[in-house]
Amino acid sequence: MNTKMIQIEQIDAQIILDRFTGLENQIRELKESIKPPTSTNDNDYLTRKQVAEIFHIAIMTVHHWHRKGILKSYKVGHRVYFKRGEIDQALVKMRTRKGVE
């Protein structure tokens, strides 16, 4: 592993602290702006295509996530649906795993 040393000279410590505080505020604002889409009913059923659009993924990825147990599906006849509330929870969980707590 290559390590690089960065040396900061002639910068007041207060300036550095202010910049870190600014970064913390930006991160906090970003966290607040990232919220799952609101739905009128958590029991609304979504198609695979709608779920793929919410996560910005391919329909096959929805299928793989279902098989891995990440998403729970419900069959109605020969069709597969997902509950909106469970999709919102999965979306929040995935965002927090990526470090956007």
Residue frames as a rotation matrix with the C-alpha (Angstrom) as fourth column:
MET 1
0.583 0.812 0.000 0.00
0.812 -0.583 0.000 0.00
0.000 0.000 -1.000 0.00
ASN 2
-0.437 -0.685 0.582 1.37
0.664 -0.682 -0.305 3.38
0.606 0.254 0.754 -0.98
THR 3
0.448 0.527 -0.722 0.98
0.855 -0.489 0.174 6.06
-0.262 -0.695 -0.670 1.61
LYS 4
-0.092 -0.410 0.907 1.39
0.592 -0.756 -0.281 9.69
0.801 0.511 0.312 0.80
MET 5
-0.227 -0.040 -0.973 2.19
0.907 -0.374 -0.196 12.34
-0.356 -0.927 0.121 3.32
ILE 6
0.239 0.357 0.903 0.45
0.595 -0.789 0.154 15.67
0.767 0.501 -0.401 3.02
GLN 7
-0.455 -0.471 -0.756 1.99
0.878 -0.379 -0.292 18.53
-0.149 -0.797 0.586 4.88
ILE 8
0.514 0.668 0.537 -0.05
0.661 -0.708 0.248 21.62
0.546 0.228 -0.806 5.61
GLU 9
-0.466 -0.719 -0.515 1.87
0.880 -0.437 -0.187 24.72
-0.090 -0.540 0.837 6.48
GLN 10
-0.991 -0.062 -0.117 0.87
0.069 -0.996 -0.059 28.24
-0.112 -0.066 0.991 7.34
ILE 11
-0.290 0.956 0.049 -2.84
-0.038 -0.062 0.997 27.44
0.956 0.287 0.055 7.72
ASP 12
-0.576 0.157 0.802 -4.58
-0.793 -0.344 -0.502 28.42
0.197 -0.926 0.322 10.90
ALA 13
-0.980 0.195 -0.043 -6.09
0.199 0.934 -0.296 25.47
-0.017 -0.299 -0.954 12.76
GLN 14
-0.391 0.885 -0.252 -9.38
-0.069 -0.301 -0.951 27.37
-0.918 -0.355 0.179 13.04
ILE 15
-0.196 0.271 -0.942 -9.66
-0.956 -0.268 0.122 27.49
-0.220 0.925 0.311 9.24
ILE 16
-0.814 -0.149 -0.561 -9.29
-0.322 0.920 0.223 23.72
0.483 0.362 -0.797 9.07
LEU 17
-0.840 0.537 -0.075 -11.88
0.345 0.422 -0.838 23.23
-0.418 -0.730 -0.540 11.83
ASP 18
-0.239 0.766 -0.597 -14.30
-0.516 -0.621 -0.591 25.56
-0.823 0.167 0.543 10.03
ARG 19
-0.401 0.037 -0.915 -13.92
-0.888 0.231 0.398 23.56
0.226 0.972 -0.060 6.82
PHE 20
-0.944 0.059 -0.326 -14.62
0.119 0.979 -0.165 20.30
0.309 -0.194 -0.931 8.66
THR 21
-0.602 0.771 -0.209 -17.67
0.132 -0.162 -0.978 21.85
-0.788 -0.616 -0.004 10.28
GLY 22
-0.199 0.492 -0.848 -18.87
-0.874 -0.481 -0.074 22.93
-0.444 0.726 0.526 6.84
LEU 23
-0.679 -0.102 -0.727 -18.41
-0.515 0.771 0.373 19.38
0.523 0.628 -0.576 5.56
GLU 24
-0.923 0.366 -0.116 -20.34
0.338 0.633 -0.697 17.98
-0.182 -0.682 -0.708 8.51
ASN 25
-0.341 0.834 -0.434 -23.21
-0.305 -0.535 -0.788 20.37
-0.889 -0.136 0.437 7.80
GLN 26
-0.285 0.193 -0.939 -23.27
-0.958 -0.026 0.285 19.38
0.031 0.981 0.193 4.11
ILE 27
-0.885 -0.060 -0.462 -23.34
-0.086 0.996 0.036 15.68
0.458 0.071 -0.886 5.04
ARG 28
-0.754 0.645 -0.122 -26.19
0.255 0.116 -0.960 16.31
-0.605 -0.755 -0.253 7.50
GLU 29
-0.183 0.688 -0.703 -28.18
-0.713 -0.585 -0.387 18.18
-0.677 0.430 0.597 4.82
LEU 30
-0.531 -0.084 -0.843 -27.56
-0.752 0.504 0.424 15.34
0.390 0.859 -0.331 2.37
LYS 31
-0.973 0.177 -0.147 -28.83
0.226 0.864 -0.451 12.78
0.048 -0.472 -0.880 4.88
GLU 32
-0.469 0.841 -0.270 -32.00
0.020 -0.295 -0.955 14.78
-0.883 -0.453 0.122 5.42
SER 33
-0.177 0.392 -0.903 -32.61
-0.901 -0.434 -0.012 15.17
-0.396 0.811 0.430 1.69
ILE 34
-0.668 -0.088 -0.739 -32.36
-0.480 0.810 0.338 11.43
0.568 0.580 -0.583 1.04
LYS 35
-0.485 0.616 0.620 -35.65
-0.567 0.318 -0.760 9.97
-0.665 -0.721 0.195 2.11
PRO 36
-0.799 0.227 0.558 -37.67
0.480 0.799 0.363 7.15
-0.363 0.557 -0.747 0.58
PRO 37
-0.797 0.572 0.193 -40.47
-0.175 -0.524 0.834 8.16
0.578 0.631 0.517 -1.74
THR 38
-0.719 0.610 0.335 -43.73
-0.447 -0.036 -0.894 8.72
-0.533 -0.792 0.299 0.05
SER 39
-0.818 0.529 -0.226 -46.69
0.134 0.558 0.819 6.56
0.559 0.639 -0.528 -0.71
THR 40
-0.204 0.829 0.521 -50.30
-0.805 -0.445 0.392 6.90
0.556 -0.339 0.758 0.24
ASN 41
0.784 0.503 0.364 -50.43
-0.619 0.679 0.395 3.27
-0.048 -0.535 0.843 1.38
ASP 42
-0.229 -0.937 0.265 -47.59
-0.904 0.305 0.298 1.00
-0.360 -0.171 -0.917 2.50
ASN 43
-0.183 0.230 0.956 -49.64
0.016 0.973 -0.232 -1.95
-0.983 -0.027 -0.181 1.30
ASP 44
0.618 0.298 -0.727 -49.75
-0.683 -0.253 -0.685 -0.77
-0.388 0.920 0.047 -2.32
TYR 45
0.452 -0.446 0.773 -48.42
0.395 0.877 0.275 -3.45
-0.800 0.180 0.572 -4.62
LEU 46
0.279 -0.487 -0.827 -45.64
-0.770 -0.629 0.110 -2.69
-0.574 0.606 -0.551 -7.09
THR 47
0.999 -0.006 -0.047 -44.57
-0.028 0.733 -0.680 -4.63
0.039 0.680 0.732 -10.16
ARG 48
0.380 -0.923 0.065 -41.01
0.798 0.362 0.482 -5.77
-0.468 -0.132 0.874 -10.78
LYS 49
0.015 -0.345 0.938 -40.63
0.821 -0.531 -0.208 -2.95
0.570 0.774 0.276 -13.29
GLN 50
0.722 0.319 0.614 -41.71
-0.036 -0.869 0.494 -0.33
0.691 -0.379 -0.616 -10.75
VAL 51
0.886 -0.455 -0.089 -39.30
0.192 0.185 0.964 -1.73
-0.422 -0.871 0.251 -8.15
ALA 52
0.133 -0.865 0.484 -36.47
0.981 0.184 0.058 -1.69
-0.139 0.467 0.873 -10.71
GLU 53
0.218 0.015 0.976 -37.23
0.475 -0.875 -0.093 1.98
0.853 0.484 -0.198 -11.44
ILE 54
0.967 0.168 0.194 -37.21
-0.088 -0.492 0.866 2.89
0.241 -0.854 -0.461 -7.73
PHE 55
0.643 -0.762 0.075 -33.78
0.238 0.292 0.926 1.30
-0.727 -0.578 0.369 -7.20
HIS 56
0.565 -0.406 -0.718 -32.46
-0.794 -0.503 -0.341 2.28
-0.223 0.763 -0.607 -10.66
ILE 57
-0.499 -0.664 0.556 -31.57
-0.474 0.747 0.466 -1.33
-0.725 -0.031 -0.688 -11.40
ALA 58
-0.676 0.233 -0.699 -32.41
-0.597 0.383 0.705 -3.96
0.432 0.894 -0.120 -14.03
ILE 59
0.405 0.907 0.120 -35.46
-0.859 0.332 0.390 -6.19
0.314 -0.261 0.913 -13.63
MET 60
0.408 -0.325 -0.853 -33.14
0.104 0.945 -0.311 -9.21
0.907 0.038 0.419 -13.41
THR 61
-0.719 -0.669 0.189 -31.49
-0.072 -0.199 -0.977 -7.62
0.692 -0.716 0.095 -10.37
VAL 62
-0.151 0.767 0.624 -34.92
-0.975 -0.218 0.032 -7.42
0.161 -0.604 0.781 -8.71
HIS 63
0.710 0.398 -0.581 -35.27
-0.398 0.907 0.135 -11.14
0.581 0.136 0.803 -9.42
HIS 64
-0.088 -0.841 -0.533 -31.82
0.269 0.495 -0.826 -11.88
0.959 -0.216 0.183 -7.93
TRP 65
-0.739 -0.149 0.657 -32.51
-0.505 -0.523 -0.687 -9.77
0.446 -0.839 0.312 -4.84
HIS 66
0.334 0.913 0.234 -35.76
-0.911 0.249 0.328 -11.66
0.242 -0.323 0.915 -4.35
ARG 67
0.632 -0.124 -0.765 -33.97
-0.011 0.986 -0.169 -15.01
0.775 0.115 0.621 -4.59
LYS 68
-0.467 -0.873 -0.140 -31.34
0.240 0.027 -0.970 -13.83
0.851 -0.487 0.197 -2.07
GLY 69
0.050 0.586 -0.809 -34.08
0.971 0.160 0.176 -12.76
0.233 -0.795 -0.561 0.35
ILE 70
-0.901 -0.394 -0.180 -33.34
0.423 -0.890 -0.169 -9.03
-0.094 -0.228 0.969 0.10
LEU 71
-0.651 0.753 -0.098 -36.84
-0.755 -0.629 0.187 -8.34
0.079 0.196 0.977 -1.26
LYS 72
-0.712 0.519 0.473 -40.00
0.187 0.790 -0.584 -10.23
-0.677 -0.327 -0.659 -0.37
SER 73
-0.843 0.427 -0.328 -42.50
-0.480 -0.318 0.818 -10.81
0.244 0.846 0.473 -3.16
TYR 74
-0.354 0.836 0.420 -46.16
-0.254 0.346 -0.903 -11.78
-0.900 -0.426 0.090 -3.30
LYS 75
-0.995 0.030 0.096 -47.69
0.100 0.379 0.920 -13.86
-0.009 0.925 -0.381 -6.06
VAL 76
-0.136 0.982 -0.132 -51.12
-0.417 -0.178 -0.891 -13.10
-0.899 -0.067 0.433 -7.41
GLY 77
0.925 0.379 -0.029 -51.92
-0.218 0.467 -0.857 -15.69
-0.311 0.799 0.515 -10.03
HIS 78
0.561 -0.760 0.327 -48.88
0.827 0.502 -0.252 -15.85
0.028 0.412 0.911 -12.26
ARG 79
0.444 -0.364 0.819 -47.75
0.103 -0.887 -0.450 -12.33
0.890 0.284 -0.357 -11.44
VAL 80
-0.068 -0.582 -0.810 -45.20
0.970 0.152 -0.191 -11.17
0.235 -0.799 0.554 -8.87
TYR 81
0.535 0.276 0.798 -45.72
0.110 -0.960 0.258 -8.05
0.837 -0.050 -0.544 -6.76
PHE 82
-0.511 -0.704 -0.494 -43.87
0.712 -0.024 -0.702 -6.26
0.482 -0.710 0.513 -3.95
LYS 83
0.557 0.704 -0.441 -45.36
0.829 -0.442 0.342 -4.22
0.046 -0.556 -0.830 -1.09
ARG 84
0.494 -0.300 0.816 -44.50
0.175 -0.885 -0.431 -0.53
0.852 0.356 -0.385 -1.22
GLY 85
0.839 -0.129 0.528 -43.73
-0.531 -0.402 0.746 -0.29
0.116 -0.907 -0.406 2.50
GLU 86
0.725 -0.588 0.360 -41.26
0.305 0.741 0.598 -3.19
-0.618 -0.324 0.716 2.34
ILE 87
0.421 -0.566 0.709 -39.56
0.822 -0.092 -0.561 -1.68
0.383 0.819 0.427 -0.71
ASP 88
0.648 -0.148 0.747 -39.19
-0.234 -0.972 0.010 1.65
0.725 -0.182 -0.665 1.11
GLN 89
0.855 -0.332 0.399 -37.63
-0.360 0.175 0.916 -0.14
-0.374 -0.927 0.030 4.09
ALA 90
0.562 -0.666 0.491 -35.21
0.733 0.676 0.078 -2.03
-0.384 0.316 0.868 1.83
LEU 91
0.510 -0.339 0.790 -34.27
0.491 -0.640 -0.591 1.24
0.707 0.689 -0.160 0.12
VAL 92
0.762 -0.210 0.613 -33.46
-0.558 -0.694 0.455 2.90
0.329 -0.689 -0.646 3.44
LYS 93
0.791 -0.459 0.405 -31.48
0.000 0.662 0.750 -0.15
-0.612 -0.593 0.523 4.57
MET 94
0.500 -0.615 0.609 -29.41
0.866 0.343 -0.365 -0.16
0.016 0.710 0.704 1.37
ARG 95
0.584 -0.272 0.765 -28.69
0.062 -0.924 -0.376 3.55
0.809 0.268 -0.523 1.62
THR 96
0.791 -0.302 0.532 -27.43
-0.607 -0.279 0.744 3.17
-0.077 -0.912 -0.404 5.18
ARG 97
0.702 -0.568 0.430 -25.22
0.447 0.821 0.354 0.24
-0.554 -0.057 0.831 4.13
LYS 98
0.421 -0.543 0.726 -23.59
0.771 -0.208 -0.602 2.52
0.478 0.814 0.331 1.56
GLY 99
-0.470 -0.692 -0.548 -22.63
0.882 -0.396 -0.255 4.94
-0.041 -0.603 0.796 4.33
VAL 100
-0.645 0.323 0.693 -25.37
0.030 -0.895 0.445 7.53
0.763 0.308 0.568 3.86
GLU 101
-0.361 0.507 -0.783 -26.78
0.901 0.405 -0.154 7.12
0.239 -0.761 -0.603 7.36
